[in-house]
């Protein structure tokens, strides 16, 4: 997962946020009476922003308890600092074609994440499994891996979504080497969210695959996240009747042991709050650009000079009439948007994303405030700003330029001078467009190289015949599992299995038949592997299953089930039917095992005993002895 971690670090500050969040934070930041709760409510509506602030709070909290809720993060960092960072982080431009994943539904992602978080918070209040605000935060970011894929690999992920795979996570693993749930878990850990919440959240799409013991806190938390996800999907899904939604709600309620009417009330409350948030943050009305690159002329692979589009300009003159200057600019093929109110100016800035801004600020308020606010944002760093001054004396010009303006002009500027300034603006924007195109091309190449590296890494850890992890992959997985088991005292178990009389199959039916047998056994092993387990081909006809089963009896049941499954296989090859059997050796980490090599050796001893005892059976190592399970069939 090191490659995934590297890619996440590269994209850490590039995950986009809804524009409505940015505007609301901007307006709140300017209110001297703003409270922590007000700012927290806004931050909690945005998964990307929420994760960044948690990571910042935890990076500044060495030696302290990890921060897992947004209000606590704001208190620890400071209201003013959070406000400044929130504005800068929230205004990442998702409208650049080279940065957008054309087939990813950003609006649906944000809406689903917010609703899922609200539902999980309410479930937290009725189940008392975890603090509601912590459940809210974790649920809000539980699917942030999807946003990361859309940001890191916009083109490749778009192609994957266009293919509409039946199992998106499986398709992601095949394409990238990891899926969005693994990616989300990595990001949550980097944000400082405790593993006790990260692991259950990872299984929000299918809590039955979590592998947690029955009725444990982990299982119940995974069920809470799964319910939040499923209820959100149900509410946002179109084309199903209210009766069908009600039936689905009753089914989900039974999984957590809640009365269906209580869950319905909880869901209604969550949906009501979600609608309030969505209206306030402009989520339902948010319009993203059409996913069509054909007419934009912004193909990142093109090296031609970008064609000149109509210049977008935004004019605000808080202390004068902007109409005269607006008319003069519009005659020069500039699409003008003008206003006299600064709040309207901020709203238009987010909506239009202008390349040129002309700012005439109210002299009765703090000078340069609006200019500094624009420059504090990601997109505002790239805008060309002209400051309109009542008089261009040394003091005013110095203050305007130090506040972030590129140039200063007088209110009564003449036409020739204005024309000259616009030529400078156009040269600047042309250079910037070429630079951004070059940067997009470099980013595309870098991402493709990273993806190729990841594919090579996956290939180097994969057995090409069976598709299982190879011996190298198994040794790495054993090392990681051993470290986790030692650190957290979690159980660790292995099952070694060997195909009986495999050499005889090769000699009698040929190596093609042997390859078919290996592939079919591997498929059966893969199909029988649960989430949290790993299956590997160690070499030849020997395979390994790595498990975190907490009980030796449970592990023996798994091994016996696998033995019966293989015994029931009938492999057709070249007109012949081949019947198989396997021998299995089981071992669980104990005090006598000082290294995972010792655990493997114990499983090998059990496997040797199974082979020596007549094959087609399970033997297990326990308390320094080998025990045999006599096969029932």
C-alpha positions in Angstrom: 0.0 0.0 0.0 3.1 2.3 0.0 2.3 3.4 -3.6 -1.3 4.3 -2.5 0.2 6.3 0.4 2.5 8.2 -2.0 -0.3 9.0 -4.3 -2.5 10.2 -1.5 0.2 12.5 -0.3 0.5 14.0 -3.8 -3.3 14.6 -3.9 -3.7 15.6 -0.3 -4.6 19.2 -1.0 -6.3 18.6 -4.4 -9.5 16.9 -3.4 -12.4 19.2 -4.4 -15.2 20.6 -2.3 -18.7 21.9 -3.0 -18.7 25.6 -4.0 -21.5 26.3 -1.6 -19.3 25.3 1.4 -16.6 27.8 0.3 -19.0 30.7 0.0 -20.7 30.0 3.4 -17.2 29.7 5.1 -16.1 33.0 3.4 -19.2 34.8 4.8 -18.9 33.3 8.2 -15.2 34.1 8.4 -16.0 37.8 8.0 -18.4 37.6 10.9 -16.7 38.6 14.2 -19.4 36.9 16.2 -18.9 33.5 14.4 -18.8 30.5 16.8 -17.0 27.2 16.8 -20.3 25.3 16.3 -21.2 27.4 13.3 -17.9 26.8 11.6 -17.9 23.1 12.6 -21.3 22.7 11.0 -20.0 24.0 7.7 -16.8 22.0 7.8 -18.7 18.8 8.6 -20.6 19.1 5.3 -17.4 18.5 3.3 -15.4 15.1 3.5 -12.2 16.5 1.9 -12.1 19.6 4.1 -13.0 17.6 7.2 -10.1 15.2 6.6 -7.6 18.0 6.1 -8.5 19.7 9.3 -8.4 16.5 11.3 -5.0 15.7 9.9 -3.7 19.2 10.8 -5.1 19.0 14.3 -3.5 15.6 14.9 -0.2 16.6 13.5 -0.1 19.5 16.0 -1.2 17.2 18.9 1.8 14.9 19.4 1.4 13.1 22.7 -2.2 14.1 23.1 -5.4 12.0 22.5 -6.2 11.8 18.8 -8.8 14.3 17.6 -11.8 12.5 15.9 -14.4 15.2 15.8 -14.5 18.5 13.9 -15.5 20.8 16.8 -12.6 19.4 18.9 -10.2 20.0 15.9 -11.4 23.6 15.6 -10.8 24.2 19.4 -7.3 22.7 19.2 -6.2 24.6 16.1 -8.0 27.9 16.7 -11.0 29.4 15.1 -9.2 32.0 13.0 -6.6 29.5 11.7 -9.3 27.0 10.8 -11.3 29.8 9.0 -8.3 30.8 6.9 -7.4 27.2 6.0 -11.0 26.3 5.3 -11.3 29.1 2.7 -8.0 28.2 1.0 -8.9 24.4 1.0 -12.5 24.8 0.0 -12.0 26.7 -3.2 -10.1 24.1 -5.3 -11.3 24.5 -8.9 -13.2 21.3 -10.1 -14.0 23.0 -13.4 -10.6 22.4 -15.0 -11.1 19.7 -17.6 -7.7 18.2 -17.1 -8.3 17.8 -13.3 -11.9 16.6 -13.4 -13.0 13.0 -13.6 -15.7 13.3 -16.3 -17.8 10.3 -15.3 -17.7 10.8 -11.6 -20.8 12.3 -10.1 -19.4 14.9 -7.6 -22.8 16.1 -6.6 -24.1 12.6 -5.8 -20.9 11.9 -3.8 -21.2 14.9 -1.6 -25.0 14.4 -1.1 -24.5 10.7 -0.2 -21.6 11.4 2.1 -23.5 14.1 4.0 -26.7 12.0 4.4 -24.7 8.9 5.5 -23.0 11.0 8.1 -26.2 12.4 9.5 -27.8 8.9 9.6 -24.8 7.4 11.4 -24.8 10.2 13.9 -28.4 9.5 14.8 -27.7 5.8 15.0 -24.8 6.6 17.3 -27.3 8.4 19.6 -29.6 5.4 19.9 -27.0 2.7 20.1 -24.3 4.4 22.2 -21.6 2.5 20.3 -19.4 5.6 19.9 -19.7 9.4 20.3 -22.2 10.6 17.7 -19.9 13.4 16.4 -17.1 10.8 15.9 -19.5 8.5 13.9 -20.6 11.5 11.9 -17.0 12.5 11.0 -15.9 8.9 10.1 -19.1 8.2 8.1 -18.7 11.5 6.2 -15.2 10.4 5.0 -15.9 6.6 4.7 -16.2 6.9 0.9 -13.5 9.5 0.3 -11.4 7.0 -1.6 -13.8 7.5 -4.5 -13.0 11.2 -4.5 -9.3 10.3 -4.3 -9.5 8.0 -7.3 -11.3 10.7 -9.3 -8.6 13.2 -8.3 -5.5 11.0 -8.7 -6.5 9.1 -11.8 -9.3 11.2 -13.4 -9.0 9.7 -16.9 -8.5 6.0 -15.9 -11.2 6.2 -13.2 -13.6 7.8 -15.7 -13.0 4.9 -18.1 -13.6 2.4 -15.3 -16.9 4.1 -14.3 -18.0 4.2 -18.0 -17.6 0.4 -18.1 -20.2 0.1 -15.3 -18.6 -2.9 -13.6 -20.9 -5.1 -11.5 -18.4 -5.0 -8.6 -16.6 -1.6 -8.7 -14.2 -2.4 -5.9 -13.1 -5.6 -7.7 -12.6 -3.7 -10.9 -10.6 -1.0 -9.0 -8.3 -3.7 -7.5 -7.7 -5.2 -11.0 -7.0 -1.7 -12.5 -5.1 0.0 -9.7 -4.1 -2.7 -7.3 -6.3 -1.5 -4.5 -10.0 -0.4 -4.1 -11.7 2.8 -2.8 -12.4 1.2 0.5 -8.7 0.5 1.1 -7.9 4.0 -0.1 -10.5 5.5 2.3 -9.1 3.5 5.2 -5.6 4.7 4.4 -6.8 8.3 4.3 -8.8 8.0 7.5 -5.7 6.7 9.3 -3.6 9.5 7.9 -6.2 12.0 9.2 -5.8 10.5 12.7 -9.1 8.6 13.0 -8.7 5.6 15.4 -8.4 2.1 13.9 -11.4 1.1 16.1 -13.6 3.3 13.8 -11.6 3.0 10.6 -11.8 -0.8 10.2 -15.6 -1.0 10.7 -16.1 1.9 8.3 -14.1 0.1 5.7 -16.9 -2.5 5.5 -19.8 -0.1 5.1 -20.7 -1.5 1.7 -20.9 -5.1 3.1 -20.6 -5.5 6.8 -20.9 -9.3 6.6 -17.3 -9.4 5.2 -15.8 -7.6 8.1 -14.6 -10.8 9.9 -15.2 -9.3 13.3 -16.5 -11.8 16.0 -20.3 -12.0 16.2 -21.9 -9.4 18.5 -18.6 -7.6 19.0 -18.4 -3.8 19.0 -16.6 -4.0 15.7 -19.4 -6.0 14.1 -22.0 -3.6 15.5 -20.1 -0.5 14.3 -19.7 -2.1 10.9 -23.5 -2.6 10.8 -24.1 1.0 11.8 -21.9 2.3 8.9 -23.5 -0.3 6.6 -27.0 0.9 7.6 -26.0 4.5 7.1 -24.7 3.7 3.6 -27.8 1.6 2.6 -30.3 4.0 4.0 -28.6 6.9 2.1 -28.6 4.8 -1.1 -32.3 4.1 -0.6 -33.2 7.7 0.0 -31.2 9.0 -3.0 -32.2 6.3 -5.4 -34.9 7.2 -7.9 -37.4 4.9 -9.5 -38.4 3.0 -6.4 -41.7 3.4 -4.6 -42.1 4.6 -1.1 -43.4 1.2 -0.1 -40.3 -0.5 -1.4 -38.2 2.0 0.5 -40.2 1.3 3.7 -39.7 -2.5 3.3 -36.0 -2.0 2.8 -35.8 0.1 6.0 -37.6 -2.6 8.0 -35.1 -5.2 6.8 -32.1 -2.9 7.7 -33.6 -2.2 11.2 -33.7 -5.8 12.1 -29.9 -6.1 11.5 -29.2 -3.6 14.4 -32.1 -4.8 16.5 -34.0 -1.5 16.3 -37.8 -1.2 15.9 -38.6 -0.3 12.3 -40.7 2.7 13.4 -37.7 4.1 15.5 -35.4 3.7 12.4 -38.0 5.4 10.2 -38.2 8.3 12.6 -34.4 8.5 12.8 -34.2 8.5 9.0 -36.9 11.1 8.6 -35.0 13.4 11.0 -31.7 12.8 9.1 -33.3 13.5 5.7 -34.9 16.7 7.0 -31.6 18.0 8.3 -29.9 16.9 5.1 -32.3 18.9 3.0 -31.6 22.0 5.2 -27.9 21.6 4.8 -28.2 20.9 1.1 -30.3 24.0 0.5 -27.9 26.2 2.5 -24.8 24.8 0.8 -26.4 24.8 -2.7 -25.8 21.1 -3.2 -29.0 20.2 -5.1 -28.7 23.3 -7.3 -25.0 23.0 -7.9 -24.3 22.7 -11.6 -21.1 21.0 -12.7 -19.8 21.5 -16.2 -20.9 19.1 -18.9 -18.7 16.0 -19.0 -17.7 16.5 -22.6 -14.2 17.2 -23.6 -14.9 17.2 -27.3 -15.7 20.9 -27.6 -13.4 22.3 -25.0 -10.1 22.2 -26.9 -8.4 21.3 -23.6 -7.2 17.8 -24.4 -4.2 17.4 -22.0 -2.4 15.3 -24.6 -2.4 18.2 -27.1 0.7 20.3 -27.4 -0.8 23.0 -29.5 -1.2 26.5 -28.2 -4.5 26.7 -26.4 -7.2 28.6 -28.3 -8.3 31.9 -26.9 -11.7 31.8 -25.2 -13.7 34.8 -24.3 -12.2 36.5 -21.3 -14.3 36.2 -18.1 -14.1 39.3 -15.9 -15.7 40.3 -12.7 -16.1 43.9 -11.5 -17.1 45.1 -8.1 -17.2 48.9 -7.3 -18.5 49.2 -3.8 -18.2 53.0 -3.8 -19.2 54.0 -7.3 -21.1 53.2 -10.4 -19.5 50.3 -12.3 -21.6 50.7 -15.4 -19.3 53.0 -17.3 -16.2 50.8 -16.9 -18.3 47.8 -17.6 -19.5 49.2 -20.9 -15.9 50.0 -22.0 -14.8 46.5 -21.2 -17.7 44.8 -22.9 -16.8 46.4 -26.2 -13.5 44.5 -26.1 -15.0 41.0 -26.3 -14.8 40.6 -22.5 -17.7 38.8 -20.8 -18.4 41.1 -17.9 -20.1 40.4 -14.6 -20.6 43.5 -12.4 -22.0 44.2 -8.9 -21.7 46.7 -6.1 -22.2 44.3 -3.1 -19.2 42.4 -1.8 -21.2 39.3 -0.8 -22.7 39.2 -4.3 -19.1 39.5 -5.6 -18.0 36.4 -3.7 -21.0 34.4 -4.9 -20.3 35.4 -8.5 -16.6 34.7 -8.1 -17.4 31.1 -7.2 -19.9 30.7 -9.9 -18.0 32.4 -12.8 -14.4 31.5 -11.8 -13.2 34.7 -13.6 -9.7 35.2 -15.0 -9.8 38.9 -14.4 -11.1 40.8 -11.4 -11.5 44.6 -11.1 -11.9 45.6 -7.5 -12.9 49.0 -6.2 -13.3 48.6 -2.4 -15.4 50.7 0.0 -13.1 53.2 1.6 -15.1 53.0 4.8 -14.0 49.3 5.4 -10.6 47.8 5.8 -8.5 48.5 2.7 -7.3 45.5 0.8 -9.5 43.1 2.7 -11.4 41.8 -0.3 -8.2 41.4 -2.3 -6.5 39.5 0.5 -9.5 37.3 0.8 -9.4 36.3 -2.9 -5.6 35.7 -2.8 -6.1 33.4 0.2 -7.9 30.9 -2.0 -6.4 28.3 -4.3 -8.0 29.7 -7.5 -7.6 33.3 -6.3 -3.8 32.9 -6.6 -4.2 32.6 -10.4 -6.6 35.5 -11.0 -5.3 38.8 -12.5 -6.5 41.6 -10.1 -6.8 45.2 -11.1 -7.3 47.6 -8.2 -9.5 50.6 -9.0 -8.3 53.6 -6.9 -9.8 57.0 -6.2 -6.3 58.4 -6.6 -3.1 56.6 -7.5 -0.8 58.1 -5.0 2.2 56.3 -3.6 0.4 55.2 -0.4 -2.7 53.8 -2.0 -0.7 52.0 -4.8 1.7 50.5 -2.2 -1.2 49.2 0.0 -3.1 47.8 -3.0 -0.1 45.9 -4.4 0.9 44.6 -1.0 -2.7 43.3 -0.6 -2.4 41.2 -3.7 -3.4 43.4 -6.6 -1.4 43.0 -9.8 -1.8 46.6 -11.0 -3.6 49.8 -10.0 -5.7 52.1 -12.2 -7.5 55.3 -11.6 -11.3 55.4 -11.7 -11.3 57.9 -14.6 -8.8 55.8 -16.7 -8.7 56.7 -20.3 -9.4 54.3 -23.2 -5.9 54.0 -24.6 -4.4 53.3 -21.1 -7.2 50.7 -20.4 -6.4 49.0 -23.7 -2.7 48.8 -22.9 -3.5 47.2 -19.5 -5.8 44.6 -21.1 -3.0 43.6 -23.5 -0.8 43.0 -20.4 -3.6 40.9 -18.9 -4.0 38.9 -22.0 -0.3 38.1 -22.3 -0.3 37.0 -18.6 -3.4 34.8 -19.1 -1.9 33.2 -22.3 1.3 32.4 -20.4 -0.6 31.0 -17.5 -2.8 28.8 -19.8 0.3 27.4 -21.5 1.9 26.8 -18.1 -1.2 25.0 -16.8 -1.4 22.9 -19.9 2.3 21.9 -19.5 1.7 21.1 -15.9 -1.4 19.0 -16.7 0.7 17.1 -19.2 3.4 16.5 -16.6 0.9 15.5 -14.1 -0.7 13.0 -16.5 2.6 11.5 -17.3 3.5 11.2 -13.6 0.2 9.6 -12.8 0.6 7.1 -15.7 4.1 6.3 -14.5 2.8 5.8 -10.9 0.0 3.6 -12.2 2.5 1.6 -14.3 4.7 1.2 -11.3 1.7 0.0 -9.2 0.8 -2.5 -11.9 4.4 -3.8 -12.0 4.3 -4.0 -8.2 1.1 -6.0 -8.3 2.5 -8.3 -11.0 5.7 -8.9 -9.0 3.5 -10.1 -6.1 1.0 -12.2 -8.2 1.2 -15.7 -9.3 0.4 -15.5 -13.0 -1.2 -18.9 -13.4 -3.6 -18.7 -10.5 -4.0 -14.9 -9.9 -3.3 -15.5 -6.2 -0.5 -13.8 -4.3 2.9 -15.5 -4.8 5.4 -16.6 -2.2 6.9 -13.1 -2.0 3.5 -11.6 -1.4 2.7 -14.2 1.2 6.0 -13.5 3.2 5.2 -9.8 3.1 1.6 -10.4 4.3 2.9 -12.8 7.0 5.3 -10.1 8.3 2.7 -7.4 8.4 0.1 -9.7 10.1 2.7 -10.8 12.6 3.6 -7.2 13.5 -0.1 -6.3 14.0 -0.7 -9.5 16.0 2.2 -8.7 18.3 1.3 -5.1 18.7 -2.4 -5.5 19.4 -2.5 -9.1 20.6 -4.9 -10.1 17.8 -5.0 -13.8 16.8 -3.1 -15.0 13.7 -3.6 -18.3 12.0 -2.4 -20.1 8.9 -3.6 -23.0 6.8 -1.1 -24.8 4.6 -2.7 -27.0 1.9 -1.2 -29.3 -0.7 -2.9 -31.0 -3.7 -2.7 -34.8 -3.2 -0.9 -36.9 -5.9 -0.3 -33.8 -8.1 2.7 -35.4 -9.8 0.6 -38.3 -10.8 -1.9 -35.9 -12.4 0.9 -34.2 -14.4 2.3 -37.6 -15.5 -1.0 -39.1 -16.4 -2.9 -36.2 -18.0 -0.1 -33.8 -18.9 1.1 -30.4 -17.7 -1.8 -28.6 -19.3 -4.2 -30.6 -17.1 -1.9 -29.8 -14.1 -2.2 -26.1 -14.8 -6.0 -26.4 -15.0 -6.1 -28.2 -11.6 -3.9 -25.5 -10.0 -6.2 -22.8 -11.5 -9.4 -24.4 -10.3 -8.1 -25.1 -6.8 -6.9 -21.5 -6.6 -10.4 -20.3 -7.7 -12.1 -22.4 -5.0 -9.6 -21.1 -2.4 -10.3 -17.5 -3.5 -14.1 -18.0 -3.5 -13.8 -19.4 0.0 -11.7 -16.6 1.3 -13.4 -14.0 3.5 -12.6 -10.3 3.9 -9.6 -10.1 6.2 -8.1 -13.3 5.0 -5.5 -13.8 2.3 -4.8 -16.7 -0.1 -1.4 -17.4 -1.8 0.3 -20.0 -3.9 3.6 -20.8 -2.2 5.0 -22.8 -5.1 4.2 -26.0 -7.0 1.0 -27.5 -5.6 1.3 -25.8 -2.2 -1.1 -23.0 -1.1 -1.4 -20.8 2.0 -4.4 -19.3 3.7 -3.7 -16.5 6.2 -6.5 -15.8 8.7 -7.2 -13.8 11.8 -9.7 -16.4 13.1 -9.8 -16.1 16.9 -10.7 -19.7 17.7 -8.8 -22.9 16.6 -12.2 -24.7 16.2 -13.4 -22.0 13.8 -10.2 -22.4 11.8 -10.6 -26.2 11.6 -14.2 -25.6 10.3 -12.8 -23.4 7.6 -10.2 -26.0 6.6 -12.6 -28.9 6.6 -15.1 -26.9 4.5 -12.3 -26.2 2.0 -11.3 -29.8 1.9 -14.8 -30.9 1.1 -15.2 -28.3 -1.5 -12.1 -29.4 -3.4 -13.1 -33.1 -3.0 -16.4 -32.2 -4.7 -14.6 -30.7 -7.8 -14.8 -32.5 -11.1 -12.3 -31.1 -13.6 -12.8 -31.8 -17.2 -9.6 -31.8 -19.3 -9.0 -33.4 -22.7 -12.0 -35.7 -22.3 -10.9 -36.9 -18.9 -12.6 -36.1 -15.6 -10.1 -35.5 -12.8 -11.1 -35.9 -9.2 -9.0 -34.1 -6.5 -8.3 -34.2 -2.8 -6.1 -32.0 -0.6 -4.3 -32.3 2.7 -4.3 -29.4 5.1 -2.2 -28.3 8.0 -3.5 -25.7 10.5 -1.7 -23.7 13.1 -2.5 -20.7 15.3 0.0 -18.3 16.8 0.9 -19.3 20.3 3.4 -18.4 23.0 5.9 -20.9 21.6 6.1 -19.1 18.3 8.7 -16.4 18.3 8.5 -15.5 14.6 6.1 -16.2 11.8 8.6 -18.7 10.4 7.9 -20.8 13.5 4.2 -20.6 12.9 4.7 -21.6 9.2 6.9 -24.5 10.4 4.1 -25.7 12.8 1.6 -25.6 9.9 4.1 -27.5 7.7 4.4 -30.2 10.4 0.6 -30.5 10.6 0.5 -30.7 6.7 3.2 -33.4 6.7 1.2 -35.4 9.3 -1.9 -35.1 7.1 0.0 -36.4 4.1 1.6 -39.2 6.1 -1.7 -40.2 7.7 -3.4 -41.0 4.4 -4.0 -37.6 2.7 -7.4 -36.0 2.1 -7.6 -34.8 5.8 -7.0 -31.9 8.2 -4.3 -31.9 10.9 -3.8 -29.1 13.3 -0.9 -28.0 15.6 -2.0 -27.1 19.1 -0.2 -27.1 22.4 3.0 -28.5 20.8 1.2 -31.5 19.5 -0.3 -32.6 16.1 -3.9 -33.5 16.1 -5.8 -35.2 13.3 -9.4 -34.6 12.1 -10.7 -37.7 10.6 -12.6 -36.9 7.3 -16.3 -37.7 7.4 -16.5 -38.0 3.7 
